[in-house]
Amino acid sequence: MDEEAQKRKEQESGMALSLAQLSFKDVFLDFTPEEWECMDPAQRTLYQDVMVETLRNQLSVGDLPTV
């Protein structure tokens, strides 16, 4: 396969991946208690804010998250 064909294939596969539906599990990060303890309060708050925003975004498009 020539270089141009390889690039085209990578672009097409990237497009296909971007069209795939993501679940909450795909973006959820589950920290161990030890990892959570290593985070400072600002990091914990940021994590919680991002998870809430992600959940709201999924609900806004009618996707019911499963954990």
C-alpha positions as CSV (number, residue, x, y, z in Angstrom):
1,M,0.0,0.0,0.0
2,D,1.4,3.4,-1.0
3,E,1.8,6.2,1.5
4,E,-1.2,8.2,0.1
5,A,-3.5,5.2,0.4
6,Q,-2.3,4.6,4.0
7,K,-3.0,8.2,5.0
8,R,-6.5,7.9,3.4
9,K,-7.2,4.7,5.2
10,E,-6.1,6.3,8.5
11,Q,-8.3,9.3,7.9
12,E,-11.3,7.1,7.0
13,S,-10.9,4.9,10.1
14,G,-10.5,8.0,12.2
15,M,-13.8,9.3,10.8
16,A,-15.5,6.1,11.5
17,L,-14.3,6.2,15.1
18,S,-15.5,9.7,15.6
19,L,-19.0,8.7,14.5
20,A,-19.2,5.9,17.0
21,Q,-21.5,6.4,20.0
22,L,-19.7,6.7,23.3
23,S,-21.2,5.4,26.5
24,F,-20.6,6.9,30.0
25,K,-18.4,3.9,30.6
26,D,-16.2,4.9,27.7
27,V,-15.3,8.3,29.4
28,F,-15.7,7.4,33.1
29,L,-12.6,7.3,35.2
30,D,-12.7,5.2,38.3
31,F,-10.0,6.2,40.8
32,T,-9.0,3.8,43.5
33,P,-9.2,5.1,47.1
34,E,-5.4,5.5,47.1
35,E,-5.5,7.5,43.9
36,W,-8.3,9.7,45.2
37,E,-6.3,10.5,48.3
38,C,-3.4,11.6,46.2
39,M,-5.5,14.3,44.5
40,D,-5.8,17.7,46.0
41,P,-9.2,19.3,46.5
42,A,-9.1,21.3,43.2
43,Q,-8.4,18.1,41.2
44,R,-11.2,16.3,42.9
45,T,-13.6,19.2,42.2
46,L,-12.5,19.3,38.6
47,Y,-13.0,15.6,38.2
48,Q,-16.5,15.8,39.7
49,D,-17.4,18.8,37.5
50,V,-16.2,17.0,34.3
51,M,-18.2,13.9,35.2
52,V,-21.4,15.9,35.9
53,E,-21.0,17.8,32.6
54,T,-20.4,14.5,30.7
55,L,-23.6,13.0,32.3
56,R,-25.6,16.1,31.4
57,N,-24.4,16.1,27.8
58,Q,-25.4,12.4,27.5
59,L,-28.8,13.1,29.0
60,S,-29.3,16.1,26.7
61,V,-29.0,13.8,23.6
62,G,-31.3,11.2,25.1
63,D,-28.7,8.7,26.1
64,L,-29.3,6.9,29.3
65,P,-25.9,6.2,30.9
66,T,-25.0,2.8,32.3
67,V,-22.2,2.4,34.8
